[in-house]
Amino acid sequence: MSPAIAGAHGFRVNNAGHLEIGGVDALALARDFGTPLHVLDEERLRANCREYRDTLAEAYGPNARAIFASKACCTIATCQIAHQEGLGVDVASGGELHTALRAGVPARDLYFHGNNKTLDEVEYGLRTGVGRCVVDNEHEFDLLETVTARLDTTADILLRLTPGIEPHTHQAIRTGGVDSKFGFGMLDGAAYRAVVRASRMPRVRLRGLHAHIGSQVCDLEPFRMSAAALVDFAARIRDELDVTVEELNLGGGLGIRYVPADEPPRIADFVRALAGVVTARLGAHRLSHPRLFLEPGRSIVGSAGVTLYTVGAVKSIPGVRTYVSVDGGMFENPRPALYGAQYEAVAAARAADAATDTVAVAGRCCESGDVLIWEARLPPVRSGDLLAVFGTGAYTYSMASNYNRFPRPAVVLAGHGRGRCVVERETYDDLLRKDVSL
Ligand SMILES: *Cc1c(COP(=O)(O)O)cnc(C)c1O
């Protein structure tokens, strides 16, 4: 049921039976921009931003904001769109910071994360005036002491806390458990000691608390538990240390639907659930309402993305498997090879045809594990056909590499019936730009 596949991902099939993205025929996008091609549906991207923005305002009031976790897809255009829609931007490296600044996002709207920021990165952030540094560990306090003194400035910080909560998601993308490289542990006293240290640092202003428990989480309960733990901690440090938490940042992590087995809550339900827990818990502790932040990445950009591929070699091994090789692979989407991520696909020119075959959609890297979809349900496909893989907006382009010296694909924004290139396809010469000949 291919039309159902496109429809379930929120995309139309036109009268010719072709997949449409942002009102543009997928075949036209492939013809105009080449393949492999990362396409972002602009309206979907904006609608996801607005759903966060509007539901937060409705459920918590004006004292709340969504922040786009740019690492999901960090380009100038995606940072600009998020900011145009009223979101802040979260950056986790000097390169992401640089991208967001070049995108024209004011530094005060940037939130600087990272579990091992370098001295140069901290300095870049403070010199440009990032809104908040999210301090991850004691080492970062040392860096802040050095840099604030050198620049004769102050830093507004949040503390990243690790609440000891294990959501049901892949181990590689869990971040909130006790055994995590991220953040100050709440269960072992590290978080409390960090509050004490921050409140004694003359050049640091402790604004609030942050936690991010993991990614592709489809269950609301761990989010509720984490939010409740942060508010309880805020009450404790008020009572014991007379510290006021002005800001509460609950992180991101909401999952999206890659395959039918994924059943994530809607963005609006996720936001309401968290705003509800926070409000109730604040009331119980008689705490005044801090500013509330959420930091979604995947759920902003993931479902807006479709990757288009051209089929090359088709190899049938009787009684075993058919490999349909495409012109992309782990160099432009490492998620399947990295942690067994699953996707659905359609044949873009026959997006309404029944899926009769089960095939493996393989990439072209020199790794047997470079298979994008092990069991794709497709109509019969041949060399030259165009395949469309859904849900590829997040952690694909941003994780891409030049393995095998494949140039990274272009990124195109599709909306209002036209496609606009926002990241150009790399050329062979781009690949050699930093090589130095003997
Ligand atoms: C990655 C990350 C996010 C976004 O996670 P998603 O799963 O993409 O929503 C938010 N906050 C922090 C600190 C992160 O590291």
The ligand as an SDF file (V2000), in Angstrom:
LIG
                    3D

 15 15  0  0  0  0  0  0  0  0999 V2000
   20.5820   16.6890   20.7350 C   0  0  0  0  0  0  0  0  0  0  0  0
   20.0810   17.5810   21.7910 C   0  0  0  0  0  0  0  0  0  0  0  0
   18.7910   18.0720   21.7140 C   0  0  0  0  0  0  0  0  0  0  0  0
   17.8210   17.6960   20.6280 C   0  0  0  0  0  0  0  0  0  0  0  0
   17.4800   16.3510   20.6400 O   0  0  0  0  0  0  0  0  0  0  0  0
   16.3850   15.8060   19.6280 P   0  0  0  0  0  0  0  0  0  0  0  0
   16.2690   14.3840   19.9680 O   0  0  0  0  0  0  0  0  0  0  0  0
   16.9150   16.0190   18.2570 O   0  0  0  0  0  0  0  0  0  0  0  0
   15.1350   16.5730   19.8730 O   0  0  0  0  0  0  0  0  0  0  0  0
   18.3790   18.9390   22.7010 C   0  0  0  0  0  0  0  0  0  0  0  0
   19.2080   19.3050   23.7040 N   0  0  0  0  0  0  0  0  0  0  0  0
   20.4560   18.8380   23.8030 C   0  0  0  0  0  0  0  0  0  0  0  0
   21.3160   19.2750   24.9080 C   0  0  0  0  0  0  0  0  0  0  0  0
   20.9320   17.9650   22.8460 C   0  0  0  0  0  0  0  0  0  0  0  0
   22.1770   17.4950   22.9590 O   0  0  0  0  0  0  0  0  0  0  0  0
  1  2  1  0
  2  3  1  0
  2 14  2  0
  3  4  1  0
  3 10  2  0
  4  5  1  0
  5  6  1  0
  6  7  2  0
  6  8  1  0
  6  9  1  0
 10 11  1  0
 11 12  2  0
 12 13  1  0
 12 14  1  0
 14 15  1  0
M  END
$$$$
